Amino acid sequence: MARRPELGKEKIWTEQELKEIARNLALLSVQGVREFYERAYRECRISGRDFPPARAVQELVQAWKQLRKWRGRG
């Protein structure tokens, strides 16, 4: 009988690491953050066999938050 592959505990960014990502995104240009967002968005696509990794979703949210902050200033 075929067995499912063993999946280890999914890796996620810690709160401190997320703060560091947010700080680094704040230093980028709008274009740089958009590129980061687009990369994370591509990684978050649900394919026929896999769900997106939690870290990719966390990165997408961090980029979205930064873009949202800048939009609020304009």
PDB file of N, CA, C and O in Angstrom:
ATOM      1  N   MET A   1       0.841  -1.179   0.000  1.00  0.00           N
ATOM      2  CA  MET A   1       0.000   0.000   0.000  1.00  0.00           C
ATOM      3  C   MET A   1       0.891   1.250   0.000  1.00  0.00           C
ATOM      4  O   MET A   1       1.870   1.327   0.742  1.00  0.00           O
ATOM      5  N   ALA A   2       0.545   2.200  -0.822  1.00  0.00           N
ATOM      6  CA  ALA A   2       1.311   3.448  -0.907  1.00  0.00           C
ATOM      7  C   ALA A   2       1.096   4.271   0.356  1.00  0.00           C
ATOM      8  O   ALA A   2       0.004   4.312   0.922  1.00  0.00           O
ATOM      9  N   ARG A   3       2.160   4.917   0.771  1.00  0.00           N
ATOM     10  CA  ARG A   3       2.071   5.759   1.961  1.00  0.00           C
ATOM     11  C   ARG A   3       2.184   7.218   1.561  1.00  0.00           C
ATOM     12  O   ARG A   3       2.847   7.567   0.584  1.00  0.00           O
ATOM     13  N   ARG A   4       1.536   8.042   2.321  1.00  0.00           N
ATOM     14  CA  ARG A   4       1.665   9.482   2.107  1.00  0.00           C
ATOM     15  C   ARG A   4       3.062   9.919   2.523  1.00  0.00           C
ATOM     16  O   ARG A   4       3.635   9.378   3.469  1.00  0.00           O
ATOM     17  N   PRO A   5       3.603  10.895   1.818  1.00  0.00           N
ATOM     18  CA  PRO A   5       4.914  11.387   2.251  1.00  0.00           C
ATOM     19  C   PRO A   5       4.772  12.060   3.612  1.00  0.00           C
ATOM     20  O   PRO A   5       3.767  12.711   3.896  1.00  0.00           O
ATOM     21  N   GLU A   6       5.784  11.895   4.438  1.00  0.00           N
ATOM     22  CA  GLU A   6       5.729  12.519   5.753  1.00  0.00           C
ATOM     23  C   GLU A   6       6.014  14.000   5.627  1.00  0.00           C
ATOM     24  O   GLU A   6       7.020  14.419   5.054  1.00  0.00           O
ATOM     25  N   LEU A   7       5.123  14.760   6.165  1.00  0.00           N
ATOM     26  CA  LEU A   7       5.301  16.204   6.146  1.00  0.00           C
ATOM     27  C   LEU A   7       5.729  16.650   7.530  1.00  0.00           C
ATOM     28  O   LEU A   7       5.050  16.374   8.519  1.00  0.00           O
ATOM     29  N   GLY A   8       6.842  17.332   7.595  1.00  0.00           N
ATOM     30  CA  GLY A   8       7.295  17.865   8.872  1.00  0.00           C
ATOM     31  C   GLY A   8       6.462  19.081   9.232  1.00  0.00           C
ATOM     32  O   GLY A   8       5.589  19.508   8.477  1.00  0.00           O
ATOM     33  N   LYS A   9       6.746  19.619  10.383  1.00  0.00           N
ATOM     34  CA  LYS A   9       6.038  20.821  10.793  1.00  0.00           C
ATOM     35  C   LYS A   9       6.371  21.947   9.816  1.00  0.00           C
ATOM     36  O   LYS A   9       7.535  22.170   9.482  1.00  0.00           O
ATOM     37  N   GLU A  10       5.351  22.643   9.371  1.00  0.00           N
ATOM     38  CA  GLU A  10       5.558  23.714   8.394  1.00  0.00           C
ATOM     39  C   GLU A  10       6.314  24.876   9.028  1.00  0.00           C
ATOM     40  O   GLU A  10       6.021  25.288  10.151  1.00  0.00           O
ATOM     41  N   LYS A  11       7.280  25.391   8.296  1.00  0.00           N
ATOM     42  CA  LYS A  11       8.085  26.501   8.791  1.00  0.00           C
ATOM     43  C   LYS A  11       7.327  27.802   8.600  1.00  0.00           C
ATOM     44  O   LYS A  11       6.761  28.058   7.537  1.00  0.00           O
ATOM     45  N   ILE A  12       7.325  28.614   9.636  1.00  0.00           N
ATOM     46  CA  ILE A  12       6.706  29.937   9.567  1.00  0.00           C
ATOM     47  C   ILE A  12       7.708  30.965  10.084  1.00  0.00           C
ATOM     48  O   ILE A  12       8.633  30.632  10.825  1.00  0.00           O
ATOM     49  N   TRP A  13       7.508  32.220   9.680  1.00  0.00           N
ATOM     50  CA  TRP A  13       8.345  33.302  10.174  1.00  0.00           C
ATOM     51  C   TRP A  13       7.922  33.624  11.600  1.00  0.00           C
ATOM     52  O   TRP A  13       6.732  33.615  11.914  1.00  0.00           O
ATOM     53  N   THR A  14       8.890  33.908  12.463  1.00  0.00           N
ATOM     54  CA  THR A  14       8.577  34.332  13.826  1.00  0.00           C
ATOM     55  C   THR A  14       8.128  35.788  13.794  1.00  0.00           C
ATOM     56  O   THR A  14       8.285  36.480  12.787  1.00  0.00           O
ATOM     57  N   GLU A  15       7.572  36.236  14.900  1.00  0.00           N
ATOM     58  CA  GLU A  15       7.130  37.629  14.969  1.00  0.00           C
ATOM     59  C   GLU A  15       8.308  38.582  14.764  1.00  0.00           C
ATOM     60  O   GLU A  15       8.176  39.604  14.091  1.00  0.00           O
ATOM     61  N   GLN A  16       9.449  38.245  15.343  1.00  0.00           N
ATOM     62  CA  GLN A  16      10.646  39.080  15.181  1.00  0.00           C
ATOM     63  C   GLN A  16      11.100  39.104  13.719  1.00  0.00           C
ATOM     64  O   GLN A  16      11.469  40.159  13.203  1.00  0.00           O
ATOM     65  N   GLU A  17      11.076  37.961  13.059  1.00  0.00           N
ATOM     66  CA  GLU A  17      11.467  37.896  11.644  1.00  0.00           C
ATOM     67  C   GLU A  17      10.499  38.689  10.773  1.00  0.00           C
ATOM     68  O   GLU A  17      10.914  39.327   9.806  1.00  0.00           O
ATOM     69  N   LEU A  18       9.220  38.653  11.108  1.00  0.00           N
ATOM     70  CA  LEU A  18       8.237  39.433  10.350  1.00  0.00           C
ATOM     71  C   LEU A  18       8.478  40.929  10.512  1.00  0.00           C
ATOM     72  O   LEU A  18       8.311  41.695   9.563  1.00  0.00           O
ATOM     73  N   LYS A  19       8.871  41.344  11.713  1.00  0.00           N
ATOM     74  CA  LYS A  19       9.197  42.757  11.934  1.00  0.00           C
ATOM     75  C   LYS A  19      10.402  43.163  11.090  1.00  0.00           C
ATOM     76  O   LYS A  19      10.445  44.264  10.539  1.00  0.00           O
ATOM     77  N   GLU A  20      11.374  42.268  10.996  1.00  0.00           N
ATOM     78  CA  GLU A  20      12.567  42.536  10.178  1.00  0.00           C
ATOM     79  C   GLU A  20      12.195  42.645   8.696  1.00  0.00           C
ATOM     80  O   GLU A  20      12.700  43.520   7.993  1.00  0.00           O
ATOM     81  N   ILE A  21      11.326  41.770   8.227  1.00  0.00           N
ATOM     82  CA  ILE A  21      10.855  41.831   6.839  1.00  0.00           C
ATOM     83  C   ILE A  21      10.141  43.156   6.597  1.00  0.00           C
ATOM     84  O   ILE A  21      10.367  43.811   5.580  1.00  0.00           O
ATOM     85  N   ALA A  22       9.277  43.549   7.536  1.00  0.00           N
ATOM     86  CA  ALA A  22       8.545  44.812   7.396  1.00  0.00           C
ATOM     87  C   ALA A  22       9.512  45.994   7.353  1.00  0.00           C
ATOM     88  O   ALA A  22       9.341  46.913   6.552  1.00  0.00           O
ATOM     89  N   ARG A  23      10.521  45.966   8.212  1.00  0.00           N
ATOM     90  CA  ARG A  23      11.512  47.051   8.243  1.00  0.00           C
ATOM     91  C   ARG A  23      12.269  47.119   6.913  1.00  0.00           C
ATOM     92  O   ARG A  23      12.489  48.203   6.373  1.00  0.00           O
ATOM     93  N   ASN A  24      12.662  45.967   6.395  1.00  0.00           N
ATOM     94  CA  ASN A  24      13.377  45.931   5.114  1.00  0.00           C
ATOM     95  C   ASN A  24      12.494  46.395   3.961  1.00  0.00           C
ATOM     96  O   ASN A  24      12.968  47.086   3.059  1.00  0.00           O
ATOM     97  N   LEU A  25      11.233  46.026   3.981  1.00  0.00           N
ATOM     98  CA  LEU A  25      10.318  46.467   2.926  1.00  0.00           C
ATOM     99  C   LEU A  25      10.135  47.980   2.959  1.00  0.00           C
ATOM    100  O   LEU A  25      10.016  48.617   1.912  1.00  0.00           O
ATOM    101  N   ALA A  26      10.112  48.555   4.158  1.00  0.00           N
ATOM    102  CA  ALA A  26       9.937  50.003   4.290  1.00  0.00           C
ATOM    103  C   ALA A  26      11.107  50.771   3.672  1.00  0.00           C
ATOM    104  O   ALA A  26      10.963  51.936   3.302  1.00  0.00           O
ATOM    105  N   LEU A  27      12.258  50.118   3.564  1.00  0.00           N
ATOM    106  CA  LEU A  27      13.438  50.769   2.984  1.00  0.00           C
ATOM    107  C   LEU A  27      13.485  50.671   1.464  1.00  0.00           C
ATOM    108  O   LEU A  27      14.259  51.378   0.819  1.00  0.00           O
ATOM    109  N   LEU A  28      12.664  49.804   0.894  1.00  0.00           N
ATOM    110  CA  LEU A  28      12.639  49.624  -0.558  1.00  0.00           C
ATOM    111  C   LEU A  28      11.799  50.706  -1.223  1.00  0.00           C
ATOM    112  O   LEU A  28      11.016  51.397  -0.571  1.00  0.00           O
ATOM    113  N   SER A  29      11.974  50.835  -2.517  1.00  0.00           N
ATOM    114  CA  SER A  29      11.112  51.719  -3.305  1.00  0.00           C
ATOM    115  C   SER A  29       9.758  51.044  -3.486  1.00  0.00           C
ATOM    116  O   SER A  29       9.603  49.857  -3.201  1.00  0.00           O
ATOM    117  N   VAL A  30       8.792  51.804  -3.956  1.00  0.00           N
ATOM    118  CA  VAL A  30       7.474  51.227  -4.235  1.00  0.00           C
ATOM    119  C   VAL A  30       7.621  50.091  -5.242  1.00  0.00           C
ATOM    120  O   VAL A  30       7.003  49.037  -5.087  1.00  0.00           O
ATOM    121  N   GLN A  31       8.434  50.302  -6.269  1.00  0.00           N
ATOM    122  CA  GLN A  31       8.641  49.258  -7.278  1.00  0.00           C
ATOM    123  C   GLN A  31       9.264  48.008  -6.656  1.00  0.00           C
ATOM    124  O   GLN A  31       8.879  46.890  -6.997  1.00  0.00           O
ATOM    125  N   GLY A  32      10.216  48.189  -5.753  1.00  0.00           N
ATOM    126  CA  GLY A  32      10.847  47.056  -5.086  1.00  0.00           C
ATOM    127  C   GLY A  32       9.858  46.247  -4.267  1.00  0.00           C
ATOM    128  O   GLY A  32       9.893  45.017  -4.274  1.00  0.00           O
ATOM    129  N   VAL A  33       8.971  46.944  -3.559  1.00  0.00           N
ATOM    130  CA  VAL A  33       7.957  46.246  -2.758  1.00  0.00           C
ATOM    131  C   VAL A  33       6.959  45.550  -3.675  1.00  0.00           C
ATOM    132  O   VAL A  33       6.508  44.444  -3.379  1.00  0.00           O
ATOM    133  N   ARG A  34       6.617  46.191  -4.779  1.00  0.00           N
ATOM    134  CA  ARG A  34       5.696  45.543  -5.729  1.00  0.00           C
ATOM    135  C   ARG A  34       6.302  44.265  -6.298  1.00  0.00           C
ATOM    136  O   ARG A  34       5.603  43.264  -6.456  1.00  0.00           O
ATOM    137  N   GLU A  35       7.587  44.294  -6.604  1.00  0.00           N
ATOM    138  CA  GLU A  35       8.255  43.090  -7.107  1.00  0.00           C
ATOM    139  C   GLU A  35       8.266  41.987  -6.045  1.00  0.00           C
ATOM    140  O   GLU A  35       8.038  40.819  -6.358  1.00  0.00           O
ATOM    141  N   PHE A  36       8.530  42.358  -4.800  1.00  0.00           N
ATOM    142  CA  PHE A  36       8.495  41.401  -3.689  1.00  0.00           C
ATOM    143  C   PHE A  36       7.084  40.817  -3.563  1.00  0.00           C
ATOM    144  O   PHE A  36       6.912  39.611  -3.388  1.00  0.00           O
ATOM    145  N   TYR A  37       6.082  41.694  -3.653  1.00  0.00           N
ATOM    146  CA  TYR A  37       4.681  41.275  -3.571  1.00  0.00           C
ATOM    147  C   TYR A  37       4.345  40.295  -4.699  1.00  0.00           C
ATOM    148  O   TYR A  37       3.732  39.255  -4.458  1.00  0.00           O
ATOM    149  N   GLU A  38       4.743  40.627  -5.919  1.00  0.00           N
ATOM    150  CA  GLU A  38       4.452  39.764  -7.074  1.00  0.00           C
ATOM    151  C   GLU A  38       5.094  38.390  -6.925  1.00  0.00           C
ATOM    152  O   GLU A  38       4.481  37.376  -7.260  1.00  0.00           O
ATOM    153  N   ARG A  39       6.332  38.353  -6.421  1.00  0.00           N
ATOM    154  CA  ARG A  39       7.000  37.066  -6.206  1.00  0.00           C
ATOM    155  C   ARG A  39       6.250  36.243  -5.160  1.00  0.00           C
ATOM    156  O   ARG A  39       6.007  35.051  -5.352  1.00  0.00           O
ATOM    157  N   ALA A  40       5.885  36.892  -4.053  1.00  0.00           N
ATOM    158  CA  ALA A  40       5.144  36.182  -3.003  1.00  0.00           C
ATOM    159  C   ALA A  40       3.780  35.734  -3.523  1.00  0.00           C
ATOM    160  O   ALA A  40       3.309  34.646  -3.194  1.00  0.00           O
ATOM    161  N   TYR A  41       3.153  36.579  -4.334  1.00  0.00           N
ATOM    162  CA  TYR A  41       1.843  36.241  -4.901  1.00  0.00           C
ATOM    163  C   TYR A  41       1.938  34.986  -5.768  1.00  0.00           C
ATOM    164  O   TYR A  41       1.080  34.106  -5.695  1.00  0.00           O
ATOM    165  N   ARG A  42       2.987  34.910  -6.591  1.00  0.00           N
ATOM    166  CA  ARG A  42       3.184  33.714  -7.425  1.00  0.00           C
ATOM    167  C   ARG A  42       3.393  32.471  -6.566  1.00  0.00           C
ATOM    168  O   ARG A  42       2.873  31.401  -6.881  1.00  0.00           O
ATOM    169  N   GLU A  43       4.145  32.609  -5.494  1.00  0.00           N
ATOM    170  CA  GLU A  43       4.395  31.473  -4.607  1.00  0.00           C
ATOM    171  C   GLU A  43       3.137  31.037  -3.860  1.00  0.00           C
ATOM    172  O   GLU A  43       3.049  29.897  -3.406  1.00  0.00           O
ATOM    173  N   CYS A  44       2.171  31.936  -3.731  1.00  0.00           N
ATOM    174  CA  CYS A  44       0.946  31.630  -2.991  1.00  0.00           C
ATOM    175  C   CYS A  44      -0.124  30.960  -3.848  1.00  0.00           C
ATOM    176  O   CYS A  44      -1.196  30.620  -3.348  1.00  0.00           O
ATOM    177  N   ARG A  45       0.158  30.771  -5.117  1.00  0.00           N
ATOM    178  CA  ARG A  45      -0.819  30.087  -5.973  1.00  0.00           C
ATOM    179  C   ARG A  45      -1.050  28.675  -5.467  1.00  0.00           C
ATOM    180  O   ARG A  45      -0.109  27.979  -5.085  1.00  0.00           O
ATOM    181  N   ILE A  46      -2.303  28.261  -5.468  1.00  0.00           N
ATOM    182  CA  ILE A  46      -2.632  26.896  -5.072  1.00  0.00           C
ATOM    183  C   ILE A  46      -2.596  26.044  -6.321  1.00  0.00           C
ATOM    184  O   ILE A  46      -3.380  26.242  -7.250  1.00  0.00           O
ATOM    185  N   SER A  47      -1.678  25.095  -6.332  1.00  0.00           N
ATOM    186  CA  SER A  47      -1.595  24.196  -7.482  1.00  0.00           C
ATOM    187  C   SER A  47      -2.465  22.978  -7.199  1.00  0.00           C
ATOM    188  O   SER A  47      -3.023  22.843  -6.110  1.00  0.00           O
ATOM    189  N   GLY A  48      -2.576  22.113  -8.165  1.00  0.00           N
ATOM    190  CA  GLY A  48      -3.422  20.943  -8.012  1.00  0.00           C
ATOM    191  C   GLY A  48      -3.020  20.027  -6.876  1.00  0.00           C
ATOM    192  O   GLY A  48      -3.838  19.252  -6.382  1.00  0.00           O
ATOM    193  N   ARG A  49      -1.767  20.109  -6.458  1.00  0.00           N
ATOM    194  CA  ARG A  49      -1.306  19.167  -5.442  1.00  0.00           C
ATOM    195  C   ARG A  49      -0.880  19.812  -4.138  1.00  0.00           C
ATOM    196  O   ARG A  49      -0.827  19.139  -3.109  1.00  0.00           O
ATOM    197  N   ASP A  50      -0.578  21.083  -4.157  1.00  0.00           N
ATOM    198  CA  ASP A  50      -0.020  21.727  -2.970  1.00  0.00           C
ATOM    199  C   ASP A  50      -0.758  22.996  -2.588  1.00  0.00           C
ATOM    200  O   ASP A  50      -1.331  23.689  -3.428  1.00  0.00           O
ATOM    201  N   PHE A  51      -0.725  23.274  -1.304  1.00  0.00           N
ATOM    202  CA  PHE A  51      -1.144  24.573  -0.811  1.00  0.00           C
ATOM    203  C   PHE A  51       0.107  25.428  -0.701  1.00  0.00           C
ATOM    204  O   PHE A  51       1.212  24.892  -0.621  1.00  0.00           O
ATOM    205  N   PRO A  52      -0.046  26.738  -0.695  1.00  0.00           N
ATOM    206  CA  PRO A  52       1.143  27.585  -0.604  1.00  0.00           C
ATOM    207  C   PRO A  52       1.812  27.432   0.758  1.00  0.00           C
ATOM    208  O   PRO A  52       1.147  27.161   1.758  1.00  0.00           O
ATOM    209  N   PRO A  53       3.123  27.607   0.788  1.00  0.00           N
ATOM    210  CA  PRO A  53       3.802  27.554   2.082  1.00  0.00           C
ATOM    211  C   PRO A  53       3.386  28.743   2.947  1.00  0.00           C
ATOM    212  O   PRO A  53       3.129  29.834   2.439  1.00  0.00           O
ATOM    213  N   ALA A  54       3.324  28.521   4.238  1.00  0.00           N
ATOM    214  CA  ALA A  54       2.910  29.578   5.166  1.00  0.00           C
ATOM    215  C   ALA A  54       3.819  30.798   5.060  1.00  0.00           C
ATOM    216  O   ALA A  54       3.347  31.932   5.134  1.00  0.00           O
ATOM    217  N   ARG A  55       5.108  30.573   4.889  1.00  0.00           N
ATOM    218  CA  ARG A  55       6.037  31.703   4.796  1.00  0.00           C
ATOM    219  C   ARG A  55       5.721  32.600   3.601  1.00  0.00           C
ATOM    220  O   ARG A  55       5.834  33.822   3.698  1.00  0.00           O
ATOM    221  N   ALA A  56       5.331  32.010   2.488  1.00  0.00           N
ATOM    222  CA  ALA A  56       4.988  32.808   1.306  1.00  0.00           C
ATOM    223  C   ALA A  56       3.767  33.671   1.589  1.00  0.00           C
ATOM    224  O   ALA A  56       3.710  34.829   1.174  1.00  0.00           O
ATOM    225  N   VAL A  57       2.797  33.112   2.292  1.00  0.00           N
ATOM    226  CA  VAL A  57       1.594  33.877   2.637  1.00  0.00           C
ATOM    227  C   VAL A  57       1.969  35.011   3.590  1.00  0.00           C
ATOM    228  O   VAL A  57       1.481  36.132   3.443  1.00  0.00           O
ATOM    229  N   GLN A  58       2.830  34.727   4.561  1.00  0.00           N
ATOM    230  CA  GLN A  58       3.267  35.764   5.487  1.00  0.00           C
ATOM    231  C   GLN A  58       4.003  36.889   4.755  1.00  0.00           C
ATOM    232  O   GLN A  58       3.810  38.062   5.075  1.00  0.00           O
ATOM    233  N   GLU A  59       4.834  36.546   3.787  1.00  0.00           N
ATOM    234  CA  GLU A  59       5.552  37.557   3.010  1.00  0.00           C
ATOM    235  C   GLU A  59       4.584  38.395   2.184  1.00  0.00           C
ATOM    236  O   GLU A  59       4.741  39.612   2.086  1.00  0.00           O
ATOM    237  N   LEU A  60       3.593  37.751   1.597  1.00  0.00           N
ATOM    238  CA  LEU A  60       2.593  38.469   0.812  1.00  0.00           C
ATOM    239  C   LEU A  60       1.866  39.488   1.691  1.00  0.00           C
ATOM    240  O   LEU A  60       1.644  40.626   1.278  1.00  0.00           O
ATOM    241  N   VAL A  61       1.503  39.077   2.886  1.00  0.00           N
ATOM    242  CA  VAL A  61       0.800  39.973   3.808  1.00  0.00           C
ATOM    243  C   VAL A  61       1.689  41.150   4.208  1.00  0.00           C
ATOM    244  O   VAL A  61       1.214  42.284   4.276  1.00  0.00           O
ATOM    245  N   GLN A  62       2.962  40.900   4.471  1.00  0.00           N
ATOM    246  CA  GLN A  62       3.870  41.989   4.843  1.00  0.00           C
ATOM    247  C   GLN A  62       3.998  43.014   3.715  1.00  0.00           C
ATOM    248  O   GLN A  62       3.981  44.219   3.965  1.00  0.00           O
ATOM    249  N   ALA A  63       4.126  42.538   2.485  1.00  0.00           N
ATOM    250  CA  ALA A  63       4.217  43.457   1.343  1.00  0.00           C
ATOM    251  C   ALA A  63       2.914  44.225   1.177  1.00  0.00           C
ATOM    252  O   ALA A  63       2.931  45.423   0.897  1.00  0.00           O
ATOM    253  N   TRP A  64       1.791  43.548   1.348  1.00  0.00           N
ATOM    254  CA  TRP A  64       0.481  44.204   1.233  1.00  0.00           C
ATOM    255  C   TRP A  64       0.361  45.305   2.284  1.00  0.00           C
ATOM    256  O   TRP A  64      -0.111  46.401   1.984  1.00  0.00           O
ATOM    257  N   LYS A  65       0.785  45.019   3.508  1.00  0.00           N
ATOM    258  CA  LYS A  65       0.707  46.016   4.578  1.00  0.00           C
ATOM    259  C   LYS A  65       1.537  47.252   4.235  1.00  0.00           C
ATOM    260  O   LYS A  65       1.097  48.379   4.464  1.00  0.00           O
ATOM    261  N   GLN A  66       2.738  47.044   3.687  1.00  0.00           N
ATOM    262  CA  GLN A  66       3.587  48.185   3.338  1.00  0.00           C
ATOM    263  C   GLN A  66       2.965  49.006   2.217  1.00  0.00           C
ATOM    264  O   GLN A  66       2.941  50.235   2.291  1.00  0.00           O
ATOM    265  N   LEU A  67       2.469  48.353   1.197  1.00  0.00           N
ATOM    266  CA  LEU A  67       1.816  49.080   0.099  1.00  0.00           C
ATOM    267  C   LEU A  67       0.596  49.833   0.608  1.00  0.00           C
ATOM    268  O   LEU A  67       0.323  50.950   0.168  1.00  0.00           O
ATOM    269  N   ARG A  68      -0.128  49.234   1.520  1.00  0.00           N
ATOM    270  CA  ARG A  68      -1.318  49.868   2.097  1.00  0.00           C
ATOM    271  C   ARG A  68      -0.927  51.120   2.890  1.00  0.00           C
ATOM    272  O   ARG A  68      -1.615  52.139   2.820  1.00  0.00           O
ATOM    273  N   LYS A  69       0.171  51.046   3.639  1.00  0.00           N
ATOM    274  CA  LYS A  69       0.645  52.218   4.392  1.00  0.00           C
ATOM    275  C   LYS A  69       0.940  53.371   3.449  1.00  0.00           C
ATOM    276  O   LYS A  69       0.526  54.506   3.686  1.00  0.00           O
ATOM    277  N   TRP A  70       1.667  53.066   2.368  1.00  0.00           N
ATOM    278  CA  TRP A  70       2.020  54.115   1.418  1.00  0.00           C
ATOM    279  C   TRP A  70       0.790  54.675   0.736  1.00  0.00           C
ATOM    280  O   TRP A  70       0.733  55.877   0.473  1.00  0.00           O
ATOM    281  N   ARG A  71      -0.185  53.851   0.444  1.00  0.00           N
ATOM    282  CA  ARG A  71      -1.412  54.320  -0.193  1.00  0.00           C
ATOM    283  C   ARG A  71      -2.155  55.283   0.722  1.00  0.00           C
ATOM    284  O   ARG A  71      -2.748  56.254   0.253  1.00  0.00           O
ATOM    285  N   GLY A  72      -2.124  55.022   2.016  1.00  0.00           N
ATOM    286  CA  GLY A  72      -2.806  55.874   2.982  1.00  0.00           C
ATOM    287  C   GLY A  72      -2.204  57.258   3.102  1.00  0.00           C
ATOM    288  O   GLY A  72      -2.886  58.204   3.497  1.00  0.00           O
ATOM    289  N   ARG A  73      -0.923  57.384   2.761  1.00  0.00           N
ATOM    290  CA  ARG A  73      -0.249  58.682   2.845  1.00  0.00           C
ATOM    291  C   ARG A  73      -0.571  59.589   1.671  1.00  0.00           C
ATOM    292  O   ARG A  73      -0.512  60.813   1.784  1.00  0.00           O
ATOM    293  N   GLY A  74      -0.916  58.975   0.531  1.00  0.00           N
ATOM    294  CA  GLY A  74      -1.103  59.743  -0.698  1.00  0.00           C
ATOM    295  C   GLY A  74      -2.356  60.428  -0.790  1.00  0.00           C
ATOM    296  O   GLY A  74      -2.617  61.106  -1.784  1.00  0.00           O
TER     297      GLY A  74
END
